[in-house]
């Protein structure tokens, strides 16, 4: 398969990061009509001023409206839908009432972690259901009657087919990164889940990009929705320096890349490949050359992926080699550089990959190798 991208699209100077990183009206979380414990947990996480997506989404979602929300990676989308959902759960703490579906295991786990931190001391129950984990532990979680179910489509469907996941009780459905979910890989799973749930009070679709071809599906999922588009992900984060490196015929691409790591300031680097096999090969080769690396992709067990991510976050390894499974849902602070070892197939894939750097008001850097 050949990439559809023009290399000229992958070169761009970062705009200077302004001192105020969120161009909002400056609304503070403290001024929102939220539960005291939720307010305390928000402050504990260091959230003060609402981001643009939060400022527009939170008040509307507190009213219980359906929503289609598009905002770039790293803009605070997860908190934008979790905070109103938590408020509604405090009013009606029904078991199995909220279902949050994510396209990747990592994103599902990240949403679960965010929910846990926002609901400390609030007696709300949640559970994550993802592939690569023990089904028995899923059954144990379900026996606790969690109010919030978070998971990937395949595992959720497996549990529903076994009649242990009571989807009919779900009254709020959230599809996070719905553009990926509604693509050819997930569309049938999503349709089956929606059919099993049936009528519901609220449906939320959140993503960084919007594909016009999905409009019919989106319209069928939402009832009189509020639509919000803030910096829709048709272009990459403007705070990322984007460059390409041309590899000449006969030149060893790995050696060209290895030279980049002479820069000791590159402490956290994500290296993207198109195939799992190449990810394994590059991680092994980097380690053999004294550059600590680990890999995550679909063939690795969930425990392996979690452990590798933890090592990357803590600085134990310098390079995370990944396939596109990692391009969504991995929120690692201070990634210095994203390297595309091969040209991504689409602009959408490119945007999500390089969106792992230049987050939280910082300038990032992305390099794409061109053969």
Secondary structure, 3 states (H helix, E strand, C coil): CCCCCCHHHHCECCCCCCCCCCCCCCCEHHHCCCCHHHHHHHHHCCCCECCHHHHHHHHHHHCCCCEEEEECCCCCHHHHHHHHHHHHHHHCCCCCCEEEEECCHHHHHHHHHHHHHHCCCCCCCEEEECCCCCHHHHHHHHHCCCCEEEECHHHHHHHHHCCCCCHHHCCEEEEECHHHHCCCCCHHHHHHHHHHHCCCCEEEEEECCCCHHHHHHHHHHCCCCEEEEECCCCCCCCCEEEEEEECCCCCCHHHHHHHHCCCCCCCCEEEECCCHHHHHHHHHHHHHCCCCEEEECCCCCHHHHHHHHHHHHHCCCCEEEECHHHCCCCCCCCCCEEEECCCCCCHHHHHHHHCCCCCCCCCEEEEEEEC
